[in-house]
């Protein structure tokens, strides 16, 4: 995933967006819930829904934990010269 750089008055923020990973995890949870709700009603597809949901939740959470957040702080105070 590409990182996004942002500037503030005293720093540079470099972060990886997690919105797509969060959407993937929520969609996986919905699939798991649908698979449990329709358990034994749509016989072969309920297991496919549960399995796909577990894979999406696992992948989304794994990549969300793997993202990095960097912060660089710029100091405005001048460096005093040694005497």
Helices and strands as residue ranges (DSSP letters): E 3-7, E 11-16, H 19-37, H 43-66, E 69-73
